[in-house]
Amino acid sequence: MATWTPATISSQAGRVALITGGNSGIGWQTARVLAGHGARVVLAGRHPGKLTAAAEAIRAETPSAEVDTLVLDLGDLKSIGAAAGRVVDGGPLDLLINNAGVMNIAERQTTADGFEMTFGTNHLGHFALTAQLMPALRAASAGRVVTVSAIAARWGSGELTDLMSEQRYRPMGAYAKSKRANIVFTVELARRLAGTPMTAVAVHPGAALTNLQQHSQGTAARLLMPLLGRLAMGSPEGAAWPSLYAATNPMVENGAFIGPAGRRQDSGTPKPARLPRGADDPATGAALWHDSERLTGTPFAV
């Protein structure tokens, strides 16, 4: 397999890309590369000040970069609706990268709408956002949705039950469940997009020390993360490669799952990865879709 690097990306001029969590970590690295190749990027996140600083950093590196910001809280359906409305009013959207996420929250917390925080942010927030951005994605010539999952999607039994972790809450168990849901959602979306110019692709970034891990809660997590960063984790730049590959490679198939090619799938050239067992089961995909529509009150017609 030929080595792929971001240097091989063709011109992205004329494309508009929205990246959730685009103000830091993998999201920011993805945004800066896309902007450097000519795309107009929209950085979406909760904090206006951090968004402005992230946009200015991209412009400092690439003075010609077109960078906009969008205030978006994936843990608040009202914020999602308002942000999606602004995007749809702005015209076609070529690329949506569902990148933002939270992990390892020590105690069970809930979003503004009462969802368990990890699942509510990582999956339900992105589900509702994608649904409401469909008019803008359909208006593009070949809209693409890239959703960032994780190796953790393979952990545990793989069953998508007790979605709100009401029976039992385990910080990393909730994270693994949300990351599996990202893949199941993507495969189901791809199934429903079949026969259209649109594509849905899931990725996992391998291992990297980013704000996602650094913001993990709990004393043990805070003490272990610097050590893990030195021993096992790569850089956010490299971890952004699967997202960039999925976002820009015209040969990526609808419904693909892309990850690093390294022996432990922690880093390296992006390539198709093995789906978690059962993630492509149509019944599982339909059930998650139904539950997500019901919980968020967001119809998602494709």
N, C-alpha and C positions, 0 to 999 in steps of 0.2 A: 504494500500500500504506500503510495506516495505521501511524503511528509507534507502536512498542511500547517501553515502558520498564518497569522493575520496579515502578513505582508502579501499573501496571495489573493486577498479580497479585491474584487473588481470595484470600480467606481460605484458608489451608492448615491450619487447625485440624483435628486428628484424623489428619493424615498423619505418618508416620514416615519420615525420610530419612536414609540413611547415605551419607557423602561421604568417599571415600578422599582422602588429602592435604588433609583439612579444616582443618588447623591453620594454613595459610598460603596466600598468593597467591589464585589464582582459587577454590580450594576453600573457603577461609575466607570470601571475599566471597559465594560461593554460599550457604554455611551461614548467615551473618548475615542475609541477605535472607529466606531461607526461615524462619528462626527469628522474624524480625520480623513475618512474616505468619502466625505461629501454628503452624508445623510443629514437631514434636519432632525435633531433628537429632542425629545421632551423628557425631562427628568421629573419623575413623579415621586413625591414623598410627603411626610407629615410636617416637616419643619421648614418654613420659608427661608430662614437664614441659612440653613445648611444647603438648601437647594441653590440659593444664589451663589454661595461660595463654591459649590461644585461646578456650576455653570461657568463661573469666572475662571476656574482652574482649567477647564477645557479650552476656553477662549485664549487663555494665556499660552497654551501649548499650540493651538491651531487658531490663529487670529481670524481666519475666514469661517470658522465653525458657526453653524446656525444652531443655537441652543435655547430652548424655552424651558420654563419650569411650570409645574402643576402641583398644587397642594392636594394631597390625596391621603386619606386615612383608611386603610383596608379593613380596619376594625370598626368602621362606622358606615352603615349602608347609606345614610344621608350624604356623607362626604363622597362616597363612591358615585352616587347618582349625580351630584353636582359636578364632579370632575368629568364624568363621562359625557354629560351634556355639553360642557365646554369643548371637549374634543370633537364630538360629533358635529357641533356647529362650525368647527374650523375646517371641515372638509375631509377628504380621504385619509385613511391611516393605513400605511403599507405594512407596518410591523408592530406588533404588541409583544413585549417581552415581560412576562409575569415572573419577576425576579425577586421581589421583596419577600422577607420572611422573618419569623421569630422562632426561637428554639430554647429548650431547656429552662422553661419558666418554673422556678422552684415550687411554687404553690399554684393550685388551680385558680386562674383568673378568667374574667369574661370580658367580651367586647362591649361596645356601647349598646349592642342589640341582644346581649345575653348569651352569645355563643362562647364556648370554651376558646380562650384566646389563641392558642396555637392553631387549632383546626379552623377557627373562624377567620383568622388572618390569612394563613397560608393557602387554604383551599377556598372557603366560602367567599372571602373577599375578592379573590381573583376570579372565581366563577361569576359573581355578580358584575364585576367590572367587564369581563370579556363579553358577557351577554349584552350589556348596554353599549358596548363599543362596536357591536356587529354592524350597525348601519355604516359606520366609517370604514370598517374593514372590508365590507362588501363593495363600497364605493371605489376602493383601490383596484388596480388591474389584477393583482394576485395577492390578496391579503394573507399574512402569515401570523400565527400565534405560536410563540415559543414559551413554554412553561418550564421553569427551573425546579427540578426535583432534587433528589439526593440519593446517595448509596443507601441511606437509612430506609429507603422505601422497601428494601428487601428484608428488613428485620421483622422478627415476630411471626405471628401466624399468617399475616397478610389479609386477615378479614377486616372489612370496613364495618365494624359494629361499634355500638356505644360511641357514636361520633362525637358527642359532647363530653365524653369521659366522666359521665355522672356516676357510673358504677365504680369505676376505679380510675384515679388520675396518676399517671407516671410521666414525668417531664419528657423523657426521651421517647417513651411509648407514644405520647400524643404527637410528638414531632414526626416519628416514623409513619404514623397513621396519616398525617397531613401530607407527607411527601409521597406516600403511595397513592393517595387521592389525587395528587397532581398528575400522576401518570395515568391512572384510570380515567380521569377527566379528559386528558389529552387524547387518549386512544378513542374514547367515545365521541369526542368532538370530531376527530378525524373521520370516524365512521359516518357521522352525519354530514360531513363536508364532501364526501365522495362524489365525484362527478362535477364538482365546482372548481374554479381556479384557485380556491383558497386551500391552505395547508395548516395543519396543527402538528407541532413537534415538541417532544419532551426532551430535556437534557438533564444530566447530572454533572456537576463541576469537578468531581474528584474530591480532593482534600485541600483546603486552604484556610489559613488563619485570617479571618475577616472580622468585621464588626459583629457578624451574626454570632460567632463563638465568643468574642470578647465581651459581648453583652449578656452572655449566659448568666443566669442567676444561681446563687449558692456558693458557699465558701470553697467547696471542693472544686467546682468548675473553674472558679477564678484562679485557683492555685495551679490547676493542671494545665490550663490553656497555654501559658507561655512555654511550658515544657513540650507539649504536643506540637506547638508551632515549630520548635527547633528540631524535633525528632522526625515528624511525619508529614507536616502540612506544607504545601507549596504556597505560591504567591497568588494574590487575587488576579494578577495579570494572566497567569497561566490558567487559573480556574475559569476565566471568562472565555477561554477558547471554544469549549463546546457550544456556549450560547452564540458566539460570533459565527461559528461554523453553521449552526442550525439556522441562523438568521439570514445568512448571505449566500449560502451554497445553493444554486438552483437545482442541483441534483438530489437534494435531500427529499426523501419520500414522505408523503402525508402519513402521519401516524408513527413516524420513526422515533426511536429513543437513542440519543447520542451521548456518549461519554468519552473520557480519556482512554487511550489505548494502552496505557502502562500496565505492567503485570498485575498490580493490585487495583487497577483502574483509579489511581490517585492523581495521575498527571500524564501528559503526553499528547500526541496527535489525536484529535477527535475522530471517532468512528462509531458506527452503529453498535449499540450495547444490547445485552440480553434483557428483555423485559422481566420484571418480577413475576414469579409464577402466578397465573390467574389474572394478571392485570389487564389482559385483552379479552377477558370473558364478557360477552355481550350482556348477559344478565346482570353482572356486577356493575358494568358501565351504566346500564339503564337505571338500575336502582340508585346509584350515587347521583345520577342526573336528576331523578325524581326527588330525592331527598334534598338536594341542593336547591332546586326550584322552590320546594315547599318551605324550607327553613328561611331562605332569603326573601321569599315572596317575589322572586324575579323570574318571569317567564323567559326561557331561552329557546327561541325558535330559530332553527337553521334551515 
